[in-house]
Each structure stands twice: as C-alpha cells, then as structure tokens.
Amino acid sequence: MFKKLKETLTGKSDKETKVEETTSEVKSETATPKEVATSPKETAKGAISSSPAPVVAPKVRAKKSADAPRSSENNPPAKPKGDMELTDAQKESFMGKLSLTMKNPPIIGDLVEGPVIAVEKSSVYIDLAPFGTGIIYGREFIIARDVIKKINVGDVIAAKIVDTAHKEGYFELSLKEARQALIWNEAEIAIKEKKVLDLPVKEANKGGLLIEWQGILGFLPASQLKTDHYPRISDGDKDKILEELKKLVGTRLQVAIITADPKEGKLIFSEKGSETKEKEKIVSKYEVGDTVGGTITGIVDFGVFVKLEEGLEGLIHISEIDWGLVDDPRNFVRVGQSIKAKIIEIKDGKISLSLKQLKANPWTEASKKYQKDMTVSGVVIKFNKHGALASIEEGVAGLVHVSEFGSEEKLRKNLELGKAYNFKITLFDPKEQKMALAYTGEKK
C-alpha cells in the first residue's frame, strides 16, 4: 500500500485510469438531470479549460444523489443513498479495498485515496466514493503546488483529511500531511525489518551526529556509533569529542532507525545494527573463561577498551581493573599497551574482560589471617558519602562508617587521608569481599 501511495505523491499517474472513464462514471452514476452538461465536448478536461471555476464545481457537487440531503457549512457531505461503485483502479488499491468495508465516512486524520476529477488554478477535486468529494485548496494547495503541477485528471492520489467542515460539504485534504504520515509509516517498517540505510552525516554536536532521512533530521548518539567511529578521548573532554565527531560530517554511514516518534518529530539512528551479524560471527569464537590478548585502544572514566581483533573490542570495567581501589583507569594502563585479560561475560555480541581475575584474589588469603573482633592497622585511602575506606593490605580494605562519628566533618577531623590508624573488625565476609571497621582511637 505505502509503496503505491508514495508513487502517487511523487506525481506518477495510474496509466490504467482514463479521463473519459472517470468523467463518464461520475456523470452517469451520480449527476442530477439539471447538473449534467448537455454539450458532448464538455469532458472534465474541456470544462476546465473553457470555464475554470463555474463548470468544475457543479460537476464535483453532482457526486451527491438527488435524494441526498445538501451539506451544511458545518457538516461533511452525507453518504449517498444510491449504490455507488468504485472505479476499477480504486477497487484494486489498498485504500479502495478499505473503502468498501467502511461503514462511516472517513474522519480527520484518515488517509484516503481516489482519482482526480478536476484540477483548477487554486484547487484539486478528488473522488472519495462512496462518501463524497475531497478538495485540496488554500494553504494546502500552495504547500503542495510542486506536486500538484504533475497531477492530471484521472490520476489516483492519496491525501490526508484535515477538515470536514467545508462550506460546500467537501472533505478538506492535505498532500503534505499524507506524505508525512507515509514517511513515518516507512520508518516504523524500517525498524521492524531492521533495514540498513546509507545516509550522509549533516552536522555534529557534543552528543552525536545529525543525519537526514526523507527530509527529516534525525539524531545518531555517539553511544550508537560503531567501534571504529567512536571518539576515544583519554580525558573525556567534550570539546575534543566534538572535534572527533566533526570529522564524520560529509561522510556516509550505514545506519538503522531504532526510534520513530511522529508526535515528537523524533528519529533516532544507530550505526551498531549494521555490524551486529558480522560481530556475532566473530564473537562466536570466544568463550567465557578464555584468556585473550589485545591492545588498549581507549581509556574512559568507566573503563578500558581493548581491541581483540579486527572488528572486535572488549571492555574492562573500572571494577575489573584491579583488586584494590581504582579511582582512575589511566593510572593503571595506557593507550597502545598490549595486555592479557580474562573473558568474564559475553552478551549481545559484547565481551566483558577482567584484568584483576588473572591475579590472585587477596581476599582468599585474607580469610586465613583475619576474623571478626580482631584489631588491625589500616591506612585511610578514600573518603565517600558512607565514611572512610581504610586499606588493611594490598587489595583488602574496610569501611569506617560515618555514623560512628556523627557527621562527615567529625570523621575527617579524626581520620586524615594517607595516615594509618588502629581499627577493630566488626564485619568480615571474604566471599563477598566486605569488611567493616570501627575506630579504636580517642575521638576528637
């Protein structure tokens, strides 16, 4: 259906529909004796050329039967009481088949289709049998004038109903609204079919790229870029990220639509979809537990990217870099460094890696040395909203909760960063790697 509607909106006519057949059917089936032209030369096209305004309007209004009530200014044309059949062209189309099953006239927002029965200098009339006649005029005519130039009497076109209160009882139509509806429907189909589109990058901002499709400007978030295009900025500087993204302006990307919201005018793209199948094939060679070699290609605040082979990267989350406290991944590795890591998860074509799991777990040894109520010495290595973190040995730390001091201010008065103090172990769970400490010194 939508393929045919799109061909119609671009101005291509239905070659099987002839002007004489349309005009003849309109006259023979619906016209009253007073309204039928007596001259044999007065075809639809001839009537327009000889008398543009006065002749077309009566012919269009003649689509109502003699017994049908005349439409008022605030009501749509009433459905004719006589049996009115659609043309062959209408019956064959999806919209025509839909019309045959409709019990009530179409309403505002509906997409409709029918043959053009008259074209004037400022209006176009469309047969919407069996419900009446549609008209494109005024602002809608001006907006669609480039398309209308290509329309001829007999062409079957699609439009959207924008008003039903025309003073002559016509359904007011819009070609632009129909085209927009068609485009958003195409977007929905593209999402369902996971269709890959080859589109140019128009602009870039700090969040991603702007891409145009079917006249609609959509957004491609940086997070949805392929690995090769993702901006790897070591310090996360947004201005530097923007400079990297600008390098893609003017290039063409293979993308897929992942969100289409016509009400918000929102179109979201992803470049990752086009590489999914290829990546899945590569990933299938790996298993959880494997030790793999790779090269660090990027470092961000939340972790490290490691290239395992062409077209495949893994991520080492900050929590998997070391058993000890890791505030900044850049203090442990550098871009270009070759490393070995352990695969700890494979999900949705993504590989998660770990550096610390190739090292001995210090909590295993700690379970043999420490127990609850023991007094231990620890160095304060970090403050957070919960309290102070004290390192007992490499990779093993406990939390001194702020509630022990009443406030963060008092906690910081008693414990200084980098200094060692004696603590009592109040909770020890090596399996969960948890330790709670109580300060044993004199509080200030």
C-alpha positions in Angstrom: 0.0 0.0 0.0 2.5 2.5 1.1 4.7 1.9 -2.0 1.8 2.8 -4.2 0.9 5.9 -2.1 4.4 7.1 -2.3 4.4 6.8 -6.1 1.2 8.8 -6.2 2.6 11.6 -4.1 5.6 12.0 -6.4 3.3 12.7 -9.3 3.2 9.4 -11.2 -0.3 8.7 -12.6 -2.2 5.5 -12.8 -2.0 4.6 -16.5 -5.0 2.3 -16.3 -7.3 5.1 -15.3 -8.5 7.3 -18.2 -10.0 10.7 -18.1 -13.1 9.7 -20.2 -13.9 6.7 -17.9 -13.7 8.8 -14.8 -15.8 11.7 -16.2 -18.4 9.3 -17.6 -18.8 7.3 -14.4 -19.2 10.5 -12.3 -22.0 11.8 -14.6 -23.9 8.5 -15.3 -24.0 7.3 -11.7 -24.4 10.4 -9.6 -25.4 13.5 -11.5 -28.9 15.0 -11.4 -30.6 16.0 -14.7 -30.1 19.7 -14.1 -26.4 19.4 -13.4 -25.4 17.2 -16.4 -23.7 19.2 -19.2 -25.5 18.9 -22.5 -22.6 19.5 -24.8 -20.8 16.3 -25.8 -17.5 18.2 -25.9 -17.8 19.1 -22.3 -15.4 16.5 -20.8 -13.7 17.1 -17.4 -10.6 18.5 -19.1 -12.5 20.5 -21.6 -14.7 22.0 -19.0 -11.7 23.2 -17.0 -10.0 24.9 -20.0 -13.2 26.6 -21.3 -14.6 27.7 -17.9 -12.3 27.1 -15.0 -14.5 28.0 -12.0 -18.2 27.7 -12.7 -18.1 24.3 -14.6 -15.9 22.2 -12.2 -17.7 22.9 -9.0 -21.2 21.7 -10.2 -19.6 18.5 -11.6 -17.9 17.8 -8.2 -21.1 18.5 -6.2 -23.0 16.2 -8.6 -21.4 13.3 -6.8 -24.3 13.5 -4.3 -27.5 11.8 -5.4 -30.7 13.8 -5.9 -32.2 12.3 -2.8 -29.2 13.1 -0.6 -29.6 16.0 1.9 -27.5 19.0 1.0 -24.5 19.5 3.2 -24.5 22.4 5.6 -21.4 24.6 6.3 -20.5 22.7 9.4 -21.2 19.1 8.3 -19.4 16.8 5.9 -21.2 15.5 2.7 -23.8 12.9 3.6 -23.3 9.4 2.3 -25.3 9.0 -0.9 -28.4 6.7 -0.6 -27.9 5.2 -4.1 -25.5 2.3 -4.7 -22.2 4.0 -5.8 -19.4 1.7 -7.0 -15.7 2.4 -7.0 -13.7 2.5 -10.2 -11.5 -0.5 -11.1 -8.4 1.5 -10.1 -9.9 2.3 -6.7 -11.0 -1.3 -6.1 -7.5 -2.6 -6.8 -5.8 -0.3 -4.4 -5.5 -0.9 -0.7 -7.3 2.3 0.1 -10.1 1.3 -2.3 -10.5 -2.1 -0.6 -10.6 -0.4 2.7 -13.3 2.0 1.5 -15.5 -1.0 0.5 -15.5 -2.1 4.1 -16.0 1.3 5.7 -19.5 1.9 7.2 -18.9 5.5 8.1 -17.3 8.4 6.3 -13.6 9.0 6.9 -12.7 11.4 9.7 -9.9 14.0 10.3 -6.5 12.2 10.3 -7.6 9.4 8.0 -5.5 8.6 4.9 -7.8 8.4 1.8 -7.2 7.7 -1.9 -9.2 8.4 -5.1 -9.0 9.6 -8.7 -8.6 13.3 -9.5 -11.8 14.5 -11.2 -10.9 18.2 -11.6 -7.8 20.4 -11.4 -8.3 24.2 -11.2 -5.8 27.1 -10.7 -6.2 27.0 -7.0 -7.9 23.7 -6.1 -7.9 20.0 -6.9 -11.0 17.8 -6.5 -10.7 14.1 -5.7 -13.5 11.4 -5.9 -13.8 9.7 -2.5 -16.7 7.4 -3.4 -18.8 6.3 -1.8 -18.5 9.1 0.7 -18.3 12.3 -1.3 -15.6 14.5 -2.7 -12.3 15.8 -1.4 -10.7 19.2 -2.1 -7.1 20.4 -1.9 -7.2 24.2 -1.8 -5.9 27.3 0.0 -2.8 26.8 2.1 -2.6 23.1 1.4 -2.7 23.8 -2.3 0.2 26.3 -2.0 2.3 23.9 0.1 1.8 21.0 -2.4 1.9 23.1 -5.6 5.1 21.4 -6.9 3.4 18.0 -6.6 0.1 19.3 -8.0 1.9 20.5 -11.2 2.5 16.9 -12.0 -1.1 15.7 -11.3 -3.6 15.1 -14.1 -7.3 14.3 -14.2 -7.7 10.6 -13.7 -4.5 10.2 -11.5 -5.2 8.2 -8.3 -3.7 10.1 -5.4 -3.5 9.7 -1.7 -4.2 12.5 0.8 -4.9 13.1 4.5 -8.2 14.5 5.7 -7.5 17.7 7.7 -11.1 19.1 8.0 -14.7 18.0 7.4 -16.4 21.4 7.8 -16.0 22.9 4.3 -18.9 25.2 3.4 -19.7 23.1 0.3 -19.5 19.9 2.2 -16.2 18.7 0.8 -13.6 16.8 2.7 -10.6 19.1 3.0 -7.4 17.3 2.1 -3.6 17.7 2.5 -0.9 16.1 0.4 1.9 17.2 2.7 0.2 15.6 5.7 -0.3 12.4 3.8 3.4 12.4 2.7 4.5 12.9 6.4 2.2 10.0 7.5 3.7 7.9 4.8 7.3 8.7 5.8 6.7 7.9 9.5 5.0 4.6 8.5 8.1 3.8 6.4 10.2 4.5 9.5 8.2 2.0 11.5 8.5 -0.6 8.8 12.3 0.0 8.6 12.5 -0.6 12.4 10.6 -3.8 12.2 12.7 -5.1 9.2 15.9 -3.8 10.7 16.6 -2.1 7.4 20.1 -0.7 6.9 20.2 2.8 5.3 23.1 4.5 3.6 22.8 8.2 4.8 25.1 11.3 4.9 26.1 13.0 8.1 24.9 16.6 8.1 26.1 18.0 11.4 27.8 17.1 14.6 27.3 18.2 18.2 28.8 17.1 21.6 26.2 14.3 21.9 26.5 12.8 18.4 25.6 13.3 14.8 22.6 14.7 12.8 21.5 12.7 9.9 18.8 13.5 7.3 16.3 10.9 6.0 13.3 11.6 3.8 13.5 15.3 4.7 13.5 14.6 8.5 16.6 15.4 10.5 17.4 12.5 12.9 19.9 12.0 15.7 22.7 9.4 16.0 24.0 9.4 19.6 27.7 8.9 20.0 27.0 5.8 22.1 25.4 4.2 19.0 28.5 4.7 16.8 30.4 1.7 15.6 33.7 0.9 17.4 35.7 2.4 14.6 33.9 5.7 14.7 33.5 6.1 18.5 35.6 9.1 19.7 38.2 7.8 22.2 39.3 10.8 24.2 41.5 9.9 27.1 40.4 12.8 29.4 36.7 12.8 28.3 37.0 16.4 27.1 33.7 17.2 25.4 35.3 19.8 23.1 37.8 17.2 21.9 35.0 14.7 21.4 33.1 17.2 19.3 36.2 17.7 17.1 36.4 14.0 16.5 32.7 13.8 15.6 33.1 16.7 13.2 35.5 14.6 11.1 32.5 12.4 10.2 30.4 15.3 8.7 30.0 14.8 5.0 30.7 11.1 5.2 28.0 8.4 4.6 27.2 5.9 7.3 25.4 2.6 7.3 22.7 3.1 9.9 19.4 1.7 11.1 16.4 3.5 12.6 15.8 2.4 16.2 13.2 5.0 17.3 10.5 6.9 15.3 8.1 9.2 17.2 6.0 11.3 14.8 4.3 13.2 17.6 7.6 14.4 18.9 9.2 14.5 15.4 11.9 12.3 16.9 14.0 10.0 14.7 16.9 8.1 16.4 19.6 6.1 14.4 22.1 3.5 15.3 25.2 2.5 13.4 25.7 -0.6 15.6 22.9 -2.5 13.9 24.7 -2.9 10.6 27.7 -4.7 12.3 25.7 -7.0 14.5 25.7 -10.1 12.3 29.3 -9.8 11.4 30.3 -9.2 15.1 28.2 -12.2 16.3 30.1 -14.4 13.9 33.5 -13.2 15.3 32.3 -13.4 18.9 31.2 -17.0 18.5 34.9 -18.0 18.5 35.3 -16.9 22.1 34.1 -18.4 25.4 33.7 -17.2 29.0 36.9 -18.1 30.9 39.2 -17.6 28.0 42.4 -15.6 28.4 42.9 -13.3 25.5 45.5 -10.9 24.3 44.7 -7.4 23.0 45.7 -3.8 22.6 44.3 -0.9 24.6 42.5 1.5 22.2 40.8 3.8 24.6 40.5 4.8 28.2 37.4 6.4 29.7 36.3 7.2 33.2 34.3 3.9 33.4 36.8 1.6 32.0 39.2 0.5 29.2 38.6 -0.6 25.6 40.7 -3.4 24.3 40.9 -4.4 20.6 40.9 -8.2 20.4 41.0 -8.5 16.7 39.8 -6.5 13.6 36.2 -5.6 14.2 36.0 -6.7 17.8 36.7 -4.9 21.0 36.1 -5.8 24.6 35.6 -3.6 27.7 37.3 -3.8 31.0 35.1 -2.1 33.6 36.8 0.0 36.2 35.8 -2.5 38.8 37.6 -5.3 37.0 41.0 -3.5 36.6 42.5 -4.3 40.0 41.5 -5.8 43.3 42.5 -2.6 45.1 40.8 0.8 44.8 40.8 2.2 41.2 39.9 5.9 41.0 41.2 6.5 37.6 41.9 3.7 35.0 44.6 5.9 33.4 46.8 5.3 36.5 46.9 1.6 35.6 47.1 1.3 31.8 47.9 3.4 28.7 46.6 3.5 25.2 48.6 1.3 22.8 49.7 -1.0 25.6 49.4 -4.8 24.9 47.7 -6.7 27.7 46.2 -10.1 28.6 42.7 -10.3 30.1 40.1 -12.8 31.1 36.7 -13.0 29.4 34.1 -12.8 32.2 30.9 -12.3 30.1 29.7 -12.5 26.5 26.3 -10.9 26.0 24.5 -9.4 22.9 27.7 -9.5 20.9 29.6 -7.7 23.6 32.6 -9.0 25.5 33.4 -8.1 29.1 37.0 -8.5 30.3 38.9 -8.5 33.6 42.5 -7.8 34.5 42.2 -8.5 38.2 40.9 -12.0 37.7 44.2 -13.0 36.2 45.8 -12.1 39.6 45.4 -14.0 42.9 42.4 -12.9 44.9 43.8 -11.2 48.0 40.5 -11.9 49.9 41.3 -15.6 49.7 44.5 -15.2 51.7 42.8 -12.6 53.9 40.2 -15.1 55.0 43.1 -17.1 56.6 44.5 -14.2 58.5 41.6 -12.0 59.7 38.4 -12.5 61.6 35.7 -10.5 63.4 36.7 -8.5 66.5 40.4 -8.5 65.6 42.3 -5.3 65.8 44.2 -4.3 62.7 46.1 -1.4 61.3 44.8 0.4 58.2 45.7 3.4 56.0 42.9 5.8 55.1 42.8 5.8 51.3 39.5 7.5 50.4 36.5 9.4 51.8 33.0 8.9 50.4 29.4 9.6 51.5 29.3 6.5 53.6 32.6 7.2 55.5 36.3 6.4 55.1 37.9 3.5 53.3 40.9 2.0 55.1 43.4 -0.4 53.4 44.4 -3.3 55.5 46.7 -4.7 52.9 47.0 -4.7 49.1 43.5 -5.3 47.7 41.8 -5.6 51.0 40.0 -2.6 52.5 37.3 -1.9 55.1 34.8 0.8 55.6 34.7 3.1 58.7 31.1 4.3 58.7 30.4 8.0 59.1 27.7 7.2 61.7 30.5 6.3 64.2 31.5 9.9 64.3 28.1 11.5 63.9 29.0 13.6 60.8 31.4 13.7 57.9 33.0 16.8 59.4 33.9 15.0 62.6 35.0 11.9 60.7 37.5 14.0 58.7 38.8 15.6 62.0 39.7 12.3 63.4 40.9 10.5 60.3 43.4 12.0 57.8 43.9 10.8 54.3 47.1 8.7 54.0 47.6 8.1 57.7 47.5 4.8 59.5 45.2 4.0 62.4 44.1 1.1 64.5 40.7 -0.4 63.8 38.5 -3.2 65.1 36.9 -5.5 62.6 33.2 -5.5 63.2 32.2 -7.4 59.9 34.2 -9.7 57.8 32.9 -11.6 54.8 35.7 -12.6 52.4 33.4 -14.3 49.9 31.5 -11.0 49.4 34.7 -9.0 49.8 33.2 -6.9 52.6 34.9 -5.6 55.8 33.5 -3.1 58.3 35.9 -1.3 60.7 35.5 0.6 64.0 37.9 3.3 65.0 39.7 2.4 68.3 41.5 5.6 69.0 40.3 8.6 71.1 37.8 10.7 69.1 38.2 14.5 68.9 
